[in-house]
Amino acid sequence: MVGEPGPIVVAVLTRAPSSGGKSRLFAALGCSPDATLLSALLLDTLDGVQLPGTTRTVLVEPADACAEVRALVPHDVRVVPQPDGSLGDRMRAAMEGLFVEGASMVVLVGSDLPDITPQLILDAVSHLRHDPQSLVLGPTHDGGYYLIAATTVPEVFDGIEWGSSHVLEDTQAAAAKNGLRVHLLESLRDVDAPDDLEAVVAPRTRAWLQGLARVNSQLPTPNSQP
C-alpha cells in the first residue's frame, strides 16, 4: 500500500535580526543597521509564502539564535538552525535535510521578499506536480533567483558565483547539464538596495520605511542655521 505523500515545505533562509545583515542597504540609506527592518522583512516574507496545504520552516543563522527567531515568528512556523558553508552549501544541505525528514517538495526562498505572494508558491508547486523531475526558479531583476523548488535535491549548487549577475544563467546551465527541465516564475525584487525597499508594499516593511522618512524629515540639513 502506498503511503500518503510527504508535506510540501516552504523553507526560508534567514539571519537572526539581532545578528545584522543588509549592511550595504543600511549604508546606502545612511542609517545604522536596524533589527526592526530585518524582522519586518522576515515576517512579511512569511506572510507572503503562507499557502494552505504547505508547512513553513525557517532556517536560522547563527545556530544559537533560533530561540530569538522562534519568539518572533508565528507559532505554526518551525525554526531550525541553518547548515554551515557557502550559500550553495547551505541551500543544498537545507533541502537534503528536509527531504530526509519526508518532504515531498521543498520550496526554498530568502527572507528579503516582503512582496512575495502565495500565488508564486502555488505556481511553483503546480509546476512540480505536473513535472516532478523538473526545477522551478524565481528570477530576480539583478540576475539571481529568489526561489528554488524541486522534489529532490538538484545538482545546481556547485560552481556558482553567488552574488554575481549571472547566478540564474549559470544555474539554468547546471540544470541543463544534469537533464533538468527548468520552469521560471514571475520575476520579483528581493530587497538589496534603497530602490528595492521603496518599491515594497508589504505592511511591516513599508511602515519601517515611512518611519525612516519621518525621522529624516525632522533632521536639520547641513546648511540649516541653529
C-alpha positions in Angstrom: 0.0 0.0 0.0 1.4 3.4 -1.0 1.5 5.9 1.9 0.4 9.5 1.8 2.9 11.9 0.1 5.1 13.9 2.5 4.5 17.5 3.2 5.2 20.4 0.9 7.7 22.5 2.8 8.3 26.2 2.2 11.7 26.9 3.7 13.0 30.4 4.5 16.7 31.0 4.9 17.4 33.9 7.3 19.9 35.6 9.6 18.6 36.4 13.1 17.6 40.1 13.1 19.9 40.8 16.0 23.0 39.4 14.1 22.9 42.1 11.4 22.7 41.8 7.7 21.9 44.0 4.8 24.9 46.2 5.6 25.1 47.7 2.1 21.4 48.6 2.2 21.7 50.4 5.6 24.9 52.2 4.4 23.0 53.4 1.3 20.1 54.5 3.5 22.6 56.4 5.7 21.4 54.8 8.9 22.7 52.2 11.4 21.7 48.5 11.0 18.2 48.1 12.4 16.9 44.7 13.6 13.3 46.1 13.3 13.6 46.3 9.5 15.2 42.8 9.3 12.3 41.5 11.5 9.8 43.2 9.2 11.3 41.7 6.1 11.2 38.2 7.6 7.6 38.5 8.9 6.3 40.0 5.6 8.1 37.2 3.7 6.5 34.5 6.0 3.1 36.1 5.4 3.7 36.0 1.7 4.6 32.4 1.5 1.7 31.1 3.6 -0.3 28.7 1.4 -2.9 26.1 2.6 -1.5 22.6 2.3 2.1 23.6 2.9 4.2 23.9 6.1 6.7 26.7 6.8 10.2 26.2 8.2 12.7 29.0 9.0 16.4 28.0 8.9 18.4 30.4 11.0 22.0 31.5 11.3 23.7 31.7 13.7 22.5 28.5 15.1 22.3 29.8 18.6 19.8 32.4 17.6 16.9 30.0 17.0 15.2 31.0 20.2 15.2 34.7 19.2 13.6 33.8 15.8 11.1 31.3 17.4 9.8 34.1 19.7 9.3 36.4 16.6 7.5 34.2 14.1 4.0 32.7 14.2 3.6 29.6 16.4 3.0 27.2 13.4 6.3 28.1 11.8 9.1 25.6 12.6 12.5 27.1 13.4 15.8 25.1 13.0 19.5 26.0 12.7 20.8 26.8 9.2 23.6 24.5 7.9 27.1 25.8 7.6 29.1 26.7 4.5 28.7 28.8 1.4 25.2 29.8 0.2 25.2 26.9 -2.2 26.3 24.5 0.6 23.6 25.8 2.9 20.8 25.6 0.3 21.8 22.1 -0.7 22.0 20.9 3.0 18.7 22.6 3.8 16.9 20.7 1.0 18.7 17.5 1.8 17.6 17.7 5.5 14.0 18.4 4.6 13.8 15.6 2.1 15.4 13.2 4.6 12.6 14.2 7.1 10.0 13.2 4.5 9.2 16.3 2.5 7.7 15.6 -0.9 8.6 19.1 -2.3 10.8 21.8 -1.0 10.3 25.5 -2.0 13.3 27.4 -0.8 13.4 31.2 -0.5 15.3 34.0 1.2 13.9 36.3 4.0 14.1 39.5 2.0 11.0 39.0 -0.1 8.3 41.1 1.6 6.2 41.3 -1.6 6.2 37.6 -2.4 2.7 36.1 -2.8 1.1 32.8 -2.1 0.3 32.6 -5.8 4.0 32.4 -6.6 4.3 29.5 -4.2 1.3 27.9 -5.7 2.8 28.3 -9.2 6.0 26.6 -8.1 4.0 23.7 -6.5 1.8 23.4 -9.6 4.9 23.1 -11.9 6.3 20.3 -9.8 3.0 18.4 -9.6 2.8 18.4 -13.4 6.5 17.9 -14.0 8.0 16.3 -10.8 11.5 15.8 -12.2 12.0 19.5 -13.1 13.4 22.5 -11.3 11.5 25.7 -10.6 13.3 29.1 -10.3 12.0 32.5 -9.5 14.2 35.2 -11.2 15.3 38.4 -9.7 15.9 41.6 -11.6 19.6 41.5 -10.9 20.3 38.2 -12.5 19.8 35.9 -9.5 16.9 34.0 -8.2 14.6 34.4 -5.2 13.1 30.9 -5.2 14.3 27.4 -6.0 11.9 24.4 -5.8 12.2 20.7 -6.5 11.1 17.2 -5.5 14.7 16.0 -4.9 17.9 17.8 -4.3 19.0 19.3 -7.6 22.6 19.3 -8.7 22.8 23.0 -9.4 24.7 24.5 -6.4 28.3 23.9 -7.3 30.5 26.3 -9.3 28.1 29.2 -8.9 29.5 32.7 -8.3 27.0 33.8 -5.7 26.2 37.5 -5.8 27.1 37.8 -9.4 24.7 39.0 -12.2 24.8 35.5 -13.8 23.6 33.3 -11.0 20.3 32.4 -12.7 22.0 31.8 -16.1 24.7 29.6 -14.5 22.0 27.7 -12.5 20.0 27.1 -15.7 23.1 25.8 -17.4 23.8 23.4 -14.5 20.2 22.2 -14.6 20.5 21.5 -18.4 23.8 19.7 -17.8 22.0 17.4 -15.4 19.0 16.8 -17.6 16.6 19.0 -15.5 13.8 21.0 -17.2 13.5 24.5 -15.7 10.3 26.4 -15.1 10.6 30.1 -14.5 8.2 32.0 -12.3 7.3 35.7 -12.5 10.3 38.0 -11.7 10.4 39.5 -8.3 12.6 42.0 -6.5 14.5 41.0 -3.4 15.4 43.9 -1.1 19.1 44.7 -1.6 19.1 48.4 -2.4 17.0 51.6 -1.5 15.1 51.4 -4.8 14.0 47.8 -3.9 12.9 49.0 -0.4 11.0 52.0 -1.8 9.0 49.7 -4.1 7.8 47.4 -1.3 4.1 47.5 -0.4 4.1 44.8 2.3 2.8 46.4 5.6 5.6 46.0 8.1 8.4 46.8 5.8 6.5 49.8 4.4 5.8 51.1 7.9 9.6 50.9 8.7 10.4 52.9 5.6 7.8 55.5 6.4 9.2 55.8 9.9 12.6 56.4 8.5 11.3 59.1 6.2 9.6 60.9 9.1 12.8 60.8 11.1 14.9 62.1 8.2 12.4 64.9 7.6 12.9 66.2 11.1 16.7 66.2 10.9 18.5 69.5 10.2 20.1 69.9 6.8 23.8 70.6 6.6 23.2 74.3 5.7 20.4 74.9 8.3 21.0 77.5 10.9 20.7 76.6 14.6 
